[in-house]
Amino acid sequence: MSDAIDPGTSDVPPTSPRLEELRARIEALDRELVRLIGERRRLVLEVGEAKAELGLPVLDPPQEARVVRRAARLARELGVDEELARDVLWRIIASARDEQEGRSRWGPPEGAGEADL
């Protein structure tokens, strides 16, 4: 047997117009999800600034729990996995809290000025 690659084969798996359409729709949704996460992050940072002006602590467990309960309720109403919704919101909340407390590894995009944030 030869190790030569058959010219009629490819490393690209077979596809179809339907599969490509579905993948394109997923890509568009992923883009929107990431955009919404970024928008939410910016709003949370504004909340952090407002809290600082009022002398309030960053950590607010009752508010965080309300946010997660609201997400779980919305997930149930929309037929979405409730645990997934909770997990995603807790992760977003933890990331925002880290950012507010100055522990985030994530900053604004390179080259972003104040007007971009």
N, CA, C and O of each residue as an XYZ file, in Angstrom:
468
protein
N       0.818     -1.189      0.000
C       0.000      0.000      0.000
C       0.857      1.247      0.000
O       1.902      1.303      0.649
N       0.416      2.210     -0.711
C       1.165      3.451     -0.840
C       0.625      4.488      0.130
O      -0.566      4.510      0.439
N       1.528      5.357      0.609
C       1.108      6.447      1.480
C       0.700      7.682      0.687
O       0.369      8.714      1.271
N       0.720      7.584     -0.624
C       0.369      8.732     -1.462
C      -1.093      9.094     -1.265
O      -1.947      8.230     -1.068
N      -1.358     10.384     -1.324
C      -2.725     10.882     -1.160
C      -3.436     10.792     -2.493
O      -2.919     11.241     -3.516
N      -4.609     10.218     -2.477
C      -5.414     10.108     -3.688
C      -5.875     11.504     -4.100
O      -6.493     12.201     -3.296
N      -5.592     11.928     -5.324
C      -5.966     13.277     -5.747
C      -7.471     13.512     -5.731
O      -7.911     14.661     -5.744
N      -8.253     12.468     -5.703
C      -9.711     12.630     -5.683
C     -10.263     12.863     -4.284
O     -11.459     13.108     -4.131
N      -9.420     12.793     -3.265
C      -9.895     13.012     -1.903
C      -9.404     14.352     -1.398
O      -8.487     14.953     -1.957
N     -10.024     14.800     -0.345
C      -9.679     16.101      0.222
C      -9.797     16.029      1.731
O     -10.483     15.167      2.281
N      -9.106     16.963      2.395
C      -9.230     17.050      3.846
C     -10.526     17.738      4.252
O     -10.885     17.740      5.430
N     -11.228     18.319      3.290
C     -12.467     19.037      3.562
C     -13.620     18.044      3.507
O     -13.819     17.374      2.494
N     -14.386     17.949      4.604
C     -15.507     17.008      4.597
C     -16.595     17.473      3.618
O     -16.683     18.658      3.296
N     -17.408     16.540      3.158
C     -18.467     16.912      2.230
C     -19.443     17.887      2.894
O     -19.600     17.887      4.115
N     -20.089     18.710      2.083
C     -21.008     19.706      2.604
C     -22.199     19.828      1.660
O     -22.254     19.176      0.617
N     -23.129     20.658      2.039
C     -24.309     20.888      1.207
C     -24.738     22.333      1.382
O     -24.332     22.980      2.347
N     -25.545     22.849      0.477
C     -26.041     24.226      0.647
C     -26.772     24.408      1.980
O     -26.632     25.446      2.628
N     -27.537     23.417      2.384
C     -28.274     23.515      3.663
C     -27.306     23.602      4.835
O     -27.482     24.437      5.722
N     -26.288     22.749      4.847
C     -25.294     22.767      5.917
C     -24.565     24.102      5.952
O     -24.348     24.665      7.025
N     -24.188     24.605      4.795
C     -23.511     25.906      4.736
C     -24.414     27.026      5.240
O     -23.956     27.931      5.938
N     -25.698     26.965      4.886
C     -26.649     27.974      5.363
C     -26.765     27.941      6.887
O     -26.749     28.984      7.539
N     -26.881     26.755      7.438
C     -26.975     26.620      8.899
C     -25.712     27.144      9.578
O     -25.794     27.835     10.593
N     -24.567     26.822      9.032
C     -23.308     27.300      9.610
C     -23.204     28.815      9.521
O     -22.703     29.458     10.444
N     -23.671     29.390      8.422
C     -23.653     30.848      8.283
C     -24.578     31.497      9.307
O     -24.236     32.533      9.879
N     -25.735     30.904      9.543
C     -26.658     31.447     10.551
C     -26.061     31.357     11.949
O     -26.208     32.279     12.751
N     -25.381     30.235     12.245
C     -24.717     30.082     13.548
C     -23.628     31.135     13.695
O     -23.500     31.750     14.754
N     -22.845     31.347     12.650
C     -21.786     32.354     12.704
C     -22.366     33.746     12.979
O     -21.803     34.509     13.764
N     -23.481     34.071     12.337
C     -24.123     35.367     12.568
C     -24.617     35.478     14.009
O     -24.474     36.529     14.633
N     -25.193     34.407     14.535
C     -25.647     34.422     15.927
C     -24.478     34.542     16.895
O     -24.573     35.254     17.894
N     -23.380     33.855     16.610
C     -22.190     33.962     17.456
C     -21.695     35.401     17.492
O     -21.337     35.918     18.551
N     -21.676     36.042     16.329
C     -21.247     37.441     16.252
C     -22.160     38.317     17.123
O     -21.681     39.182     17.856
N     -23.460     38.089     17.037
C     -24.413     38.874     17.826
C     -24.266     38.588     19.323
O     -24.335     39.505     20.141
N     -24.065     37.324     19.677
C     -23.856     36.979     21.087
C     -22.639     37.698     21.657
O     -22.699     38.270     22.746
N     -21.545     37.664     20.921
C     -20.319     38.313     21.397
C     -20.530     39.823     21.480
O     -20.067     40.459     22.427
N     -21.217     40.396     20.510
C     -21.505     41.841     20.555
C     -22.344     42.178     21.786
O     -22.071     43.166     22.469
N     -23.359     41.366     22.074
C     -24.204     41.608     23.243
C     -23.438     41.444     24.554
O     -23.654     42.203     25.499
N     -22.556     40.468     24.611
C     -21.733     40.294     25.813
C     -20.875     41.541     26.020
O     -20.754     42.029     27.144
N     -20.285     42.055     24.954
C     -19.479     43.274     25.058
C     -20.314     44.466     25.495
O     -19.872     45.267     26.318
N     -21.521     44.587     24.946
C     -22.401     45.695     25.338
C     -22.782     45.581     26.813
O     -22.788     46.576     27.538
N     -23.097     44.366     27.249
C     -23.451     44.158     28.659
C     -22.272     44.498     29.561
O     -22.441     45.111     30.615
N     -21.091     44.097     29.143
C     -19.874     44.392     29.916
C     -19.694     45.896     30.085
O     -19.397     46.371     31.181
N     -19.874     46.643     29.003
C     -19.730     48.104     29.086
C     -20.745     48.707     30.059
O     -20.412     49.607     30.829
N     -21.975     48.211     30.021
C     -22.995     48.714     30.943
C     -22.651     48.383     32.391
O     -22.838     49.205     33.288
N     -22.151     47.181     32.607
C     -21.780     46.783     33.968
C     -20.644     47.658     34.490
O     -20.623     48.017     35.667
N     -19.706     47.998     33.621
C     -18.623     48.883     34.045
C     -19.171     50.259     34.414
O     -18.670     50.894     35.341
N     -20.181     50.720     33.707
C     -20.829     51.985     34.065
C     -21.526     51.860     35.420
O     -21.498     52.794     36.222
N     -22.148     50.714     35.674
C     -22.763     50.475     36.983
C     -21.682     50.543     38.058
O     -21.893     51.128     39.120
N     -20.525     49.944     37.781
C     -19.418     49.987     38.736
C     -18.980     51.408     39.026
O     -18.688     51.748     40.173
N     -18.932     52.248     37.989
C     -18.571     53.652     38.192
C     -19.625     54.363     39.050
O     -19.286     55.145     39.938
N     -20.891     54.086     38.779
C     -21.963     54.696     39.572
C     -21.888     54.226     41.021
O     -22.094     55.024     41.936
N     -21.597     52.950     41.244
C     -21.438     52.433     42.606
C     -20.276     53.125     43.310
O     -20.386     53.498     44.478
N     -19.166     53.294     42.602
C     -17.994     53.946     43.201
C     -18.335     55.371     43.618
O     -17.930     55.817     44.692
N     -19.074     56.086     42.779
C     -19.469     57.460     43.116
C     -20.342     57.504     44.367
O     -20.318     58.476     45.121
N     -21.115     56.435     44.575
C     -21.991     56.367     45.749
C     -21.310     55.725     46.957
O     -21.894     55.640     48.037
N     -20.072     55.277     46.765
C     -19.353     54.616     47.848
C     -19.856     53.210     48.126
O     -19.688     52.701     49.235
N     -20.473     52.572     47.129
C     -21.005     51.223     47.303
C     -19.969     50.188     46.891
O     -19.132     50.457     46.029
N     -20.017     49.008     47.498
C     -19.064     47.958     47.123
C     -19.413     47.358     45.761
O     -20.560     47.410     45.318
N     -18.415     46.797     45.117
C     -18.632     46.131     43.831
C     -19.522     44.912     44.028
O     -20.486     44.711     43.290
N     -19.195     44.105     45.024
C     -19.917     42.861     45.265
C     -21.307     43.146     45.816
O     -21.456     43.841     46.821
N     -22.329     42.600     45.145
C     -23.725     42.753     45.568
C     -24.426     41.415     45.339
O     -25.178     41.269     44.376
N     -24.182     40.432     46.223
C     -24.740     39.094     46.016
C     -26.251     39.055     45.804
O     -26.705     38.309     44.936
N     -27.062     39.821     46.554
C     -28.505     39.761     46.293
C     -28.865     40.200     44.862
O     -29.727     39.593     44.226
N     -28.211     41.242     44.366
C     -28.486     41.699     42.998
C     -28.027     40.657     41.977
O     -28.726     40.381     41.002
N     -26.861     40.090     42.210
C     -26.366     39.066     41.293
C     -27.333     37.887     41.243
O     -27.617     37.366     40.165
N     -27.842     37.461     42.405
C     -28.793     36.351     42.454
C     -30.087     36.702     41.727
O     -30.662     35.853     41.046
N     -30.553     37.949     41.862
C     -31.763     38.371     41.138
C     -31.563     38.286     39.625
O     -32.452     37.848     38.895
N     -30.395     38.705     39.171
C     -30.081     38.666     37.737
C     -30.103     37.221     37.232
O     -30.670     36.941     36.176
N     -29.498     36.319     37.973
C     -29.437     34.917     37.557
C     -30.825     34.277     37.616
O     -31.183     33.502     36.728
N     -31.608     34.589     38.647
C     -32.976     34.058     38.720
C     -33.818     34.562     37.552
O     -34.614     33.815     36.984
N     -33.638     35.829     37.199
C     -34.377     36.400     36.065
C     -33.993     35.672     34.773
O     -34.861     35.358     33.958
N     -32.706     35.406     34.583
C     -32.255     34.683     33.396
C     -32.838     33.272     33.362
O     -33.245     32.796     32.303
N     -32.882     32.609     34.504
C     -33.452     31.257     34.571
C     -34.936     31.284     34.220
O     -35.428     30.410     33.505
N     -35.637     32.278     34.720
C     -37.071     32.419     34.419
C     -37.273     32.653     32.919
O     -38.133     32.030     32.297
N     -36.480     33.547     32.353
C     -36.581     33.811     30.914
C     -36.267     32.548     30.111
O     -36.927     32.263     29.112
N     -35.267     31.800     30.546
C     -34.916     30.560     29.854
C     -36.095     29.599     29.867
O     -36.429     29.016     28.835
N     -36.727     29.428     31.019
C     -37.906     28.540     31.100
C     -38.989     29.006     30.144
O     -39.571     28.202     29.416
N     -39.261     30.314     30.145
C     -40.310     30.867     29.277
C     -40.011     30.638     27.805
O     -40.926     30.433     27.007
N     -38.734     30.672     27.442
C     -38.333     30.552     26.042
C     -37.953     29.129     25.635
O     -37.587     28.884     24.485
N     -38.042     28.191     26.586
C     -37.702     26.809     26.284
C     -36.211     26.572     26.099
O     -35.796     25.693     25.343
N     -35.414     27.366     26.800
C     -33.957     27.250     26.735
C     -33.468     26.539     27.995
O     -34.089     26.650     29.052
N     -32.380     25.825     27.890
C     -31.797     25.118     29.027
C     -31.520     26.108     30.164
O     -30.669     26.990     30.048
N     -32.248     25.942     31.245
C     -32.163     26.853     32.388
C     -30.779     26.856     33.027
O     -30.257     27.912     33.383
N     -30.189     25.677     33.170
C     -28.854     25.590     33.769
C     -27.810     26.272     32.892
O     -26.889     26.913     33.400
N     -27.951     26.138     31.597
C     -27.034     26.807     30.683
C     -27.146     28.320     30.855
O     -26.134     29.017     30.926
N     -28.361     28.818     30.920
C     -28.575     30.266     31.105
C     -27.942     30.730     32.414
O     -27.271     31.762     32.451
N     -28.155     29.966     33.492
C     -27.555     30.320     34.782
C     -26.030     30.340     34.689
O     -25.380     31.289     35.128
N     -25.473     29.278     34.111
C     -24.016     29.173     34.004
C     -23.427     30.347     33.227
O     -22.428     30.937     33.639
N     -24.049     30.679     32.108
C     -23.546     31.780     31.285
C     -23.603     33.089     32.063
O     -22.637     33.852     32.070
N     -24.738     33.351     32.721
C     -24.865     34.611     33.462
C     -23.894     34.689     34.628
O     -23.310     35.746     34.867
N     -23.706     33.594     35.359
C     -22.751     33.615     36.473
C     -21.351     33.908     35.955
O     -20.600     34.653     36.585
N     -20.993     33.326     34.806
C     -19.655     33.560     34.244
C     -19.485     35.012     33.829
O     -18.439     35.616     34.066
N     -20.520     35.570     33.209
C     -20.468     36.977     32.798
C     -20.378     37.877     34.027
O     -19.608     38.838     34.039
N     -21.152     37.572     35.047
C     -21.137     38.363     36.282
C     -19.754     38.304     36.931
O     -19.214     39.330     37.343
N     -19.183     37.101     37.021
C     -17.857     36.961     37.641
C     -16.813     37.752     36.862
O     -15.952     38.397     37.459
N     -16.884     37.709     35.542
C     -15.938     38.449     34.715
C     -16.080     39.951     34.928
O     -15.086     40.669     35.038
N     -17.322     40.418     34.984
C     -17.565     41.850     35.198
C     -17.090     42.275     36.586
O     -16.510     43.349     36.743
N     -17.331     41.445     37.580
C     -16.878     41.764     38.936
C     -15.360     41.855     38.980
O     -14.802     42.771     39.585
N     -14.696     40.905     38.338
C     -13.230     40.943     38.281
C     -12.755     42.236     37.629
O     -11.809     42.868     38.099
N     -13.418     42.622     36.547
C     -13.053     43.866     35.847
C     -13.230     45.064     36.773
O     -12.353     45.925     36.851
N     -14.351     45.122     37.467
C     -14.624     46.243     38.374
C     -13.615     46.296     39.509
O     -13.273     47.375     39.994
N     -13.143     45.135     39.931
C     -12.178     45.088     41.023
C     -10.738     45.157     40.518
O      -9.793     45.002     41.291
N     -10.580     45.390     39.219
C      -9.248     45.545     38.649
C      -8.484     44.257     38.457
O      -7.258     44.284     38.348
N      -9.174     43.120     38.410
C      -8.502     41.833     38.261
C      -8.684     41.221     36.887
O      -8.279     40.081     36.663
N      -9.282     41.951     35.966
C      -9.570     41.373     34.661
C      -8.329     41.265     33.801
O      -7.456     42.132     33.836
N      -8.258     40.193     33.027
C      -7.199     40.041     32.031
C      -7.640     40.675     30.730
O      -6.839     40.811     29.805
N      -8.872     41.055     30.645
C      -9.436     41.565     29.396
C      -9.576     43.064     29.474
O     -10.110     43.599     30.446
N      -9.114     43.718     28.486
C      -9.238     45.161     28.420
C      -9.891     45.556     27.116
O     -10.359     44.697     26.369
N      -9.928     46.836     26.835
C     -10.504     47.271     25.563
C      -9.638     46.792     24.411
O      -8.451     46.521     24.590
N     -10.226     46.688     23.237
C      -9.438     46.262     22.082
C      -8.270     47.196     21.848
O      -8.360     48.396     22.112
N      -7.170     46.644     21.351
C      -6.005     47.485     21.061
C      -6.402     48.584     20.103
O      -7.121     48.351     19.132
N      -5.930     49.781     20.384
C      -6.240     50.911     19.529
C      -7.567     51.566     19.849
O      -7.909     52.581     19.242
N      -8.333     51.009     20.798
C      -9.619     51.598     21.152
C      -9.370     52.825     22.030
O      -8.644     52.756     23.022
N      -9.960     53.906     21.662
C      -9.864     55.120     22.460
C     -11.064     55.226     23.383
O     -11.958     54.381     23.342
N     -11.092     56.257     24.213
C     -12.206     56.452     25.126
C     -13.551     56.495     24.390
O     -14.549     55.980     24.895
N     -13.582     57.102     23.209
C     -14.817     57.213     22.462
C     -15.309     55.842     21.988
O     -16.502     55.665     21.742
N     -14.398     54.874     21.860
C     -14.777     53.542     21.412
C     -15.424     52.713     22.524
O     -16.118     51.732     22.254
N     -15.195     53.109     23.753
C     -15.730     52.325     24.870
C     -17.040     52.854     25.224
O     -17.682     52.346     26.144
